[in-house]
Amino acid sequence: IGYEIIQWTYSAQDDIWEPEFQFLTMPEILGEDYVGDVHDMGMDMIILPGASRRSVILTVSKGSSHFPSEGTQFQHRQLNEAGEWEPVQEPLFTTPPDVSPLGVDIYMDGDEIHIA
């Protein structure tokens, strides 16, 4: 059914970290009829240029683990009004089987986002 994630915000005035509990909808392989194990891992939380809300990029692998896997999707999710991180588009990128998503990151070059 998914799980909770926690976004921590630091208050310098109070010198404390405040938690905000959010829910990650069930990690799934998008656009496929896949039945089997799914493993996900948060990669980056960013605010895209011109956007007013945060986006999260997740790696979602099918198979027995992230590596080796049967393939990994890089998914763009945003927080909906119910406080759930849900997919907002088709996968940004998909690796072939047995290619590790570890060490992959995103970066901005002008107004373009790149996965490297």
C-alpha positions as semicolon CSV with decimal commas, in nm:
position;residue;x (nm);y (nm);z (nm)
1;I;0,000;0,000;0,000
2;G;0,303;0,233;0,008
3;Y;0,469;0,390;0,310
4;E;0,534;0,716;0,493
5;I;0,831;0,937;0,426
6;I;0,935;1,228;0,645
7;Q;1,033;1,573;0,522
8;W;1,237;1,753;0,788
9;T;1,246;2,135;0,802
10;Y;1,488;2,319;1,028
11;S;1,365;2,617;1,233
12;A;1,664;2,836;1,317
13;Q;1,445;3,048;1,546
14;D;1,354;2,747;1,762
15;D;1,672;2,548;1,686
16;I;1,470;2,234;1,612
17;W;1,389;2,011;1,317
18;E;1,015;1,980;1,243
19;P;0,890;1,659;1,077
20;E;0,618;1,655;0,813
21;F;0,480;1,308;0,745
22;Q;0,392;1,234;0,384
23;F;0,281;0,916;0,214
24;L;0,451;0,756;-0,085
25;T;0,197;0,575;-0,299
26;M;0,286;0,217;-0,378
27;P;0,600;0,193;-0,588
28;E;0,506;0,034;-0,916
29;I;0,648;-0,024;-1,259
30;L;0,468;0,232;-1,475
31;G;0,327;0,146;-1,816
32;E;0,381;-0,230;-1,781
33;D;0,177;-0,525;-1,661
34;Y;0,451;-0,643;-1,427
35;V;0,389;-0,885;-1,142
36;G;0,683;-0,945;-0,911
37;D;0,912;-0,777;-0,660
38;V;0,955;-0,399;-0,683
39;H;1,231;-0,206;-0,504
40;D;1,240;0,171;-0,482
41;M;1,488;0,429;-0,359
42;G;1,466;0,807;-0,333
43;M;1,719;0,985;-0,550
44;D;1,658;1,361;-0,541
45;M;1,402;1,610;-0,412
46;I;1,407;1,930;-0,618
47;I;1,202;2,233;-0,717
48;L;1,198;2,255;-1,095
49;P;1,253;2,596;-1,259
50;G;0,925;2,787;-1,266
51;A;0,751;2,535;-1,039
52;S;0,602;2,617;-0,701
53;R;0,609;2,269;-0,550
54;R;0,874;2,006;-0,496
55;S;0,934;1,707;-0,717
56;V;1,099;1,382;-0,617
57;I;1,287;1,150;-0,850
58;L;1,271;0,783;-0,747
59;T;1,448;0,480;-0,887
60;V;1,206;0,189;-0,908
61;S;1,354;-0,151;-1,000
62;K;1,180;-0,474;-1,089
63;G;1,323;-0,808;-0,990
64;S;1,491;-0,946;-0,680
65;S;1,687;-0,624;-0,601
66;H;1,809;-0,290;-0,739
67;F;2,116;-0,471;-0,870
68;P;2,105;-0,700;-1,039
69;S;1,758;-0,607;-1,154
70;E;1,528;-0,671;-1,446
71;G;1,536;-0,297;-1,525
72;T;1,495;0,031;-1,335
73;Q;1,266;0,328;-1,400
74;F;1,346;0,684;-1,296
75;Q;1,008;0,823;-1,190
76;H;0,900;1,185;-1,138
77;R;0,654;1,223;-0,850
78;Q;0,486;1,520;-0,685
79;L;0,291;1,565;-0,365
80;N;-0,084;1,566;-0,431
81;E;-0,352;1,742;-0,224
82;A;-0,394;1,431;-0,008
83;G;-0,026;1,452;0,095
84;E;0,080;1,154;-0,118
85;W;0,380;1,139;-0,352
86;E;0,234;1,007;-0,678
87;P;0,371;0,963;-1,032
88;V;0,296;1,263;-1,256
89;Q;0,429;1,139;-1,589
90;E;0,575;0,841;-1,771
91;P;0,922;0,731;-1,650
92;L;1,197;0,981;-1,731
93;F;1,440;0,702;-1,818
94;T;1,456;0,322;-1,797
95;T;1,773;0,117;-1,764
96;P;1,806;-0,226;-1,922
97;P;1,841;-0,535;-1,699
98;D;2,155;-0,568;-1,488
99;V;2,247;-0,196;-1,506
100;S;2,277;-0,052;-1,156
101;P;2,091;0,273;-1,075
102;L;2,337;0,341;-0,791
103;G;2,552;0,648;-0,849
104;V;2,304;0,806;-1,090
105;D;2,205;1,165;-1,019
106;I;2,033;1,458;-1,184
107;Y;2,173;1,803;-1,253
108;M;2,059;2,129;-1,408
109;D;2,223;2,284;-1,714
110;G;2,046;2,613;-1,774
111;D;1,676;2,523;-1,784
112;E;1,737;2,158;-1,873
113;I;1,747;1,866;-1,632
114;H;1,991;1,584;-1,710
115;I;2,033;1,236;-1,565
116;A;2,395;1,123;-1,541
